[in-house]
Amino acid sequence: MQGQRYTGLYFQDELGFFENKLRLTLAGRYTYVRQYYGESADEAKRFTPRLGLSYSIHPSASVYAVYDQAFVPQSASGTIENGGKLKPITGNNTEFGIKNEWFDGNLSTTLSVYRILKNNELTTGPNSTPTNPTSIVLGQKKAQGFEFDARGSIGANLSVVANYAYTDSKVNKVTPGVTSVTVGQVMPGFAKHVINGWLNYKLPVKALNGVGVSMGYTGLLNRATDNWGEGQLRLPDYHKVDGGIFWEGRKMRITANAFNIFDKYLFSGSYYNWLSSYYWQTEAPRNYRLTVTYSF
């Protein structure tokens, strides 16, 4: 039987310099983990720091940098292949970015680049079955990319929430004894390009005071299936459009939304080695929802 017990201690402090234009964040966590394997147990402990630095280059703009380390207990699904032992995830995250506010602070944007390294992460093994679930311990996974985020209002009538993320995630190192994974192999279960957006527009017509329209889009491009097989069929790109109308009063809001407006056949899935076949799970076709909210 496997199990774990862990305790932690966390601290954080922020220092300001040059009339608080330069801000330094210092944080850290001490974690102790005791992992059980039947009658035996392994212990692990680590101090993980977190450093953050930001500088205001303009009253409405700032640049920042963040570095932190990870030490995360994890649990296995079934047995671990090749006799590996369950260890906490270790690694680090490095991020740089710029934040800016527009239109007197009504709209904020963030552009960031990042790199994440993870060691010892468990993932479902390529030979796993429902009756005999197995996991493998990856040597090291590296995810890197950039992200753009915008949210707020543009003028009096238009509000926006938008996000784009580019992610490249690959196996960086392989644990000795694991032969089903190779260095440079794409990590399964993610999309290289993720796009999300939602617009709300209030109609500037007195007779329709409080009435507006909404439109949303979700895109998942260059998706990887959740398997380790080379040359397997990749999931097609995913495009979903939603929309609706709303009325907003002083305390009440009524929203009527339509999801998957173009009634696309949307699905996620993967290839299962033990079945030698694919399994798809479909999403709902075009559907509707009416929501009424009231603020007391």
N, C-alpha and C positions, 0 to 999 in steps of 0.2 A: 504494500500500500504506500502511495506517495502522499505527502502533505508538506505544509510549510508554516512557519511562524516567523514574523518579522516585526521589528520595532524601528522607529526612526525619530530623529531630532532635527528640526529645521530652524534656520534663522535667516533674516533679511534686513538690510539697511540701505538707505539711499543718501548719498552725499551730493550737495550742490556747490558749484564753483562759478566764479565770474558772474555774479548776480543771477545765479541759477540757470545760466545759459548752458553750462556743461553739467550733466548729471551722471553720477556713477552709482550703479546698483551692485551691491555685494551680497551674495546669498550662498547658502550651503546646506547640505543635508547629510546627516550620518545615518546609515541604514545597517541594521544587523538582521541576517536571515539564517534560519535553521531549517534545512530541507531534509525531510525524512524519506528513507527508502526501506520500508519494512521495519526491521529492528535497528538498522543503522541510520546515521544522520550525518550530513555535512553542514559546516558552518561557513558563512561568508559575511564580510563586513567591509564597508567602504564609505569614505567621505567624498561627496560629489559637489564641486563648486559650481556656481552660476555667476557670470559677470555680464553686466550690461552697461553700455555707454551711449549716451545720446547728447546731441549738441544742436541748439537752435540756431540755424543759419539765417533765420528770418522770423519775425513774430508769428508767421503762419506756416513755417516749414522747419523741419528738423531731420537730421540723419542719425542713424543708430546702428549699433553693433551688439550682438548677443553671442555669448559662448556658454554652453552648459554641458555637463556630463550626466549620463544616465546610469542608474543601477536599479533595475526593476525586477522583482520576483515574478516568476511565471509558472504556469501549471501545464502539464502535458495531457494530450488526448490519447489514451491508450499507452502502448509501450513506445520506447524510443529505439529506433533502428540502430544497428551496429553497437548496441550496448552502451550508448552514450548516457551521460548523467545530466540531470536537469540542473542548469545553472541560471543565475539571474542574468538578465540582459544588461550588457554594458555598452557604452558608446559615447558619442558626443554630437552636439549640434552647433553649427556655426551659421550665423545669419547676419546679413547687412541689408539696410533698407533706407528709404527716404519717405517721410510723411509730409503731406501738404494739405492745407485747408484753402478752399475757394469760396467765392461769393459770401464774404464776411463770415466764414466759418460754417456755412450751411452744407457744404459738400466737402468730404474728406477723402483723400486718396492715399494709398500705400503701395509702394513698389519695393519688392524684396527679392534677394537671392539667398539660397541656402544650400547647405550640405549636411546630411544626416548619416552617421555611421552607427550601425548596430551589430553587436557581437553576440553569439550564442542564441539568437532568436529561434524559437521553435516554429515549425510550419508543418502542415500535413504532408506526410510522406507520399511519394508517387505510387507506392504499392498498398496504400491504406484502403481498407474496405469497411463497410458498416459493421460487420461482425468482428473484424480484427483491426481496429483503428491504430495507426502508427504515426509517429512524428519523427522528423529529422532535425538535427541541430545544425543550422547554417554556421559557417565560419564567420562571415561578415557580409552584411548587406549595406550597400551605399545608395542613397537616394539624394539626388540633387536637382535643382531647377530654379525657377523663379515664379513669382506670383504678383498679380496686380489686383487691387481691391478698391472699389469706389462705392460710397454710400452717402446719401443725403439728398438735398433738394437743389434743383436748378431752377431758379425763379420761384414764383409763388405757387405754380400749379403742377410742376413736374418733380417727382421724387424717383430716385434710382437706387437699386442695390445690384452691383455687378462684380463678378469675380472671374479671373482667368488664371489657371495654374498649369505650368509645364513641369512635368516630373519625369526624370530618367532614373529608373531603379533597377540595379543589377546586382548580381552576386559578385562580391569583391574578393572573398577568400572562401575556401572550402575546408570544412573540418576533415582531418585525416580519417580515412575509413568510409567516407560518404562518396559513393561512386555514381549516384544518380543525378548529381548536380555538378556543373562545371563553372569555372570562373568566367565572368562576362555574360552569363545567361540572364535573360530578362526575368525579373521577379514577376510571378503570376499575380493576377487579381487586381490590376490597376489600369487606369487609362493615362496615356502620355499627355493628352490635352483634356482639360476639364473646363467647361464654360458654363457659368450660371448668370442669369440676369433677370431682373424684374423691374418693370416701369409702372408707375401710377400717375395718371394725368387727370386732374380735376378740370372739368369743362368750364371755360370762362363765360358762361351764359347765366344771366340772372334768373331766368325762368327755371333753370336746372341747378339751382344753388346746392352744392354739396355732392352732385353727381359726378362720377369719374369712371374712367376705363383703365384696365390693367392688362399687361402683357408680359409673359415670362418665357424664357428659353433655357433648356438644359442640353448641353452637348458633351458627349464622351467620345473622344476620337483616339484611334490607334489603341484599342483595348487589347489587353493580354488575357487569355483564358486562364482559369485557375488550375493549371497543371504544369508539369515539368517536361512534357514531351516536346521534342523538336519536330518541326514541320507540321504541327497540328493546325487545324482550322482555327483562325482567329475570329473573335467576335466582330461583327460589322459595327460601323460607327453608329452612335446613338444620338438621335435628335428628337427632342420633345418640346412642343409649344403649348403653353397654357394661356388662359386669358379670362377676363371677367369684367363685370361692371359693379359699381358700389355707390352707395349713398352714405354720406357722413354728416351727422348733426353734432350738436354740442356734446351730447352724452351717448348717442347711439350710432352704430355703424352696421349697415346691412350689405353683405357681400355675396354675389352670385358668381361662382367660378366654374369654368369648364376646363378640365384637364385632358391632356393628350388630344387637343382639338382636331388634329388631322387623322386621328384614329390609326396611328402607326402601330405595327406589330413590334413591340419593344420587349426585349428579353435579356436575361443574363444567364450564364451557365459555364460549363467547363467540360473538358474531356476526362473521363475516368479510365485509367489504365486497366483496372481490374474488370471493367465491363467491356473494354475495347469499343466504347461508344460515347456519344455526347449526351448531356442532360441539360435541358433548357428550362428555365423558370420564367414564365411570361408575366408582364405587368398588366394592369387593368387597361382595357380599351377606353375609348372616350367616355368620361364620366363627369358628373356634375355635383356641386356642393353649394348649399345655401347656409351662410353663417350670419348670426345676429349677435352682436356684442353690445353690452350696456355698461357704462361706467357710473358708479354710484358716488 
